[in-house]
Amino acid sequence: MLAEKVHRVLRVIEFNQTLKDLPKFWDWLYEKKLPQLTRESMCAPKCRISTKVINCKLCREVKVNCWTMKTCWPKMLDLQESVFLILGLSAGSILIGFVTLIFESRNLRAKTEKGVK
């Protein structure tokens, strides 16, 4: 896909016989497209455990581990953080339940003592 895009842009530059658009294309390629394609290939669902990528410095295909969920989507919670959040909320609701139970039992006791007298 990337090779097709590069080829098309280079053909347009060849037809126009000007290199003025090359710096804009090059910036777009390195700032936008390559990071997007890297993220797509190194993150789930495309990447499972490991994947093969081309190392441009070595001109070799290299097997690398996929990126973690936190690297791919930094704003999303991972499994461990989600479990801690659920446990914390559950503990908080149980604590509020106990406080409410104690308060209501004291209220009920006070009403029954007033009714007996």
C-alpha positions in Angstrom: 0.0 0.0 0.0 2.7 2.4 1.0 4.8 1.5 -2.1 1.8 2.3 -4.4 1.3 5.7 -2.8 5.0 6.5 -3.1 5.0 5.4 -6.7 2.0 7.5 -7.6 3.5 10.6 -6.0 6.8 10.1 -7.7 4.9 9.7 -11.0 3.1 13.0 -10.5 6.4 14.7 -9.7 7.8 13.2 -12.9 4.9 14.4 -15.0 5.0 17.9 -13.5 8.8 17.9 -13.9 9.2 19.8 -10.6 10.4 18.8 -7.2 8.6 21.5 -5.2 6.0 19.0 -3.9 8.6 16.4 -2.7 9.4 18.0 0.7 5.7 18.2 1.5 5.2 14.6 0.5 8.3 13.5 2.5 7.1 15.3 5.6 3.6 13.7 5.3 5.2 10.3 4.8 7.4 10.5 7.9 5.1 12.5 10.2 1.7 10.9 9.4 1.7 7.8 7.2 4.7 5.8 8.6 3.6 6.1 12.2 0.1 5.2 11.3 1.2 2.1 9.4 3.6 1.1 12.1 0.9 1.4 14.8 -1.5 -0.7 12.6 1.1 -3.5 12.1 2.4 -3.6 15.6 -0.9 -3.4 17.5 -3.8 -5.8 17.9 -5.8 -7.1 16.0 -3.3 -7.4 13.2 -0.4 -8.3 15.4 -0.6 -11.5 17.6 2.3 -12.1 20.0 5.0 -11.3 17.3 5.2 -10.1 13.7 7.8 -9.8 11.0 8.9 -6.3 10.0 11.5 -4.9 7.7 14.4 -3.2 9.4 15.5 -0.4 7.0 18.9 0.0 8.6 19.8 -3.7 8.2 17.7 -4.3 5.1 16.4 -7.5 6.7 13.2 -8.9 7.8 13.2 -9.2 11.6 10.8 -10.9 14.0 9.7 -8.6 16.8 7.2 -8.7 19.6 3.9 -6.8 19.3 3.5 -3.6 21.2 1.6 -3.7 24.5 -2.0 -2.4 24.7 -0.7 0.6 26.7 1.7 1.6 24.0 -0.9 1.2 21.2 -3.7 3.0 23.1 -2.3 5.0 25.9 -5.7 6.5 27.0 -7.3 3.1 27.5 -7.1 1.1 30.6 -5.3 -2.3 30.5 -6.7 -5.4 32.2 -4.9 -4.9 35.5 -6.0 -1.3 35.8 -9.6 -2.3 35.0 -9.6 -5.0 37.6 -8.2 -2.6 40.3 -10.9 0.0 39.3 -13.7 -2.6 39.6 -12.3 -3.9 42.9 -12.0 -0.3 44.3 -15.5 0.6 43.2 -16.9 -2.7 44.7 -15.1 -2.1 48.0 -16.4 1.5 48.1 -20.0 0.4 47.5 -19.7 -2.3 50.2 -18.3 0.2 52.7 -21.2 2.7 51.9 -23.6 -0.2 52.4 -22.3 -1.0 55.8 -22.4 2.6 56.9 -26.0 2.9 55.7 -26.9 -0.3 57.5 -25.4 1.0 60.8 -27.1 4.3 60.4 -30.5 2.8 59.6 -30.3 0.2 62.4 -29.6 3.1 64.9 -32.5 5.0 63.5 -34.8 2.0 63.7 -33.7 1.3 67.3 -34.3 4.9 68.3 -37.8 4.8 66.8 -38.7 1.5 68.6 -37.4 2.9 71.9 -39.6 6.0 71.5 -42.6 3.8 70.7 -42.1 1.6 73.8 -41.9 4.5 76.2 
